Amino acid sequence: MAAALRRIAGEKSFMLSSISTKLVAAPSSLFIWQRGITTKLFVGGLSFYTTENGLSEAFSQHGQVVEAKIVMDRASDKSKGFGFVTYASEDEAQKALDEMNGKTLNGRVIYVGYAKLKTNFGGGIPIARGPPEPATPES
């Protein structure tokens, strides 16, 4: 039994060392993930005719745009009217937020703010639980 415990402990330490190796091997992606919340802006109130290229061009006047993404409806494949712009630095993101918030883009007033951290990682299809249990009368 002691040998089995040592083997399990050895596997866990191997798993931890392989995880730390992967983190060291990709520091740039880890760095981008950690700083991403302060360089990613939420852009609301977009015209349905605004494209990702148009969004990128409008925001690139205020710094280096790493990514511009418009959120699309899956069913209709049309814009939901909001998107995200990611900058290379926090200073550029702050400058764009100050300059672009309340401005007009493609005939619509846009609202710009910092993107919030995504907290729902569950995803998937919700589980059907059936009808609620009938209430029992209290005696």
TANOR-V390444 format. One record per helix or strand. SS is the DSSP state (2 for helix, 1 for strand). FROM is the first residue (numbers start at 1). LEN is the number of residues. If there is no record, write none. Layout:
BEGIN
SS,FROM,LEN  SS,FROM,LEN
END
This chain:
BEGIN
2,2,24  2,27,13  1,40,5  2,52,11  1,65,8  1,79,9  2,90,11  1,104,2  1,108,2  1,111,4
END
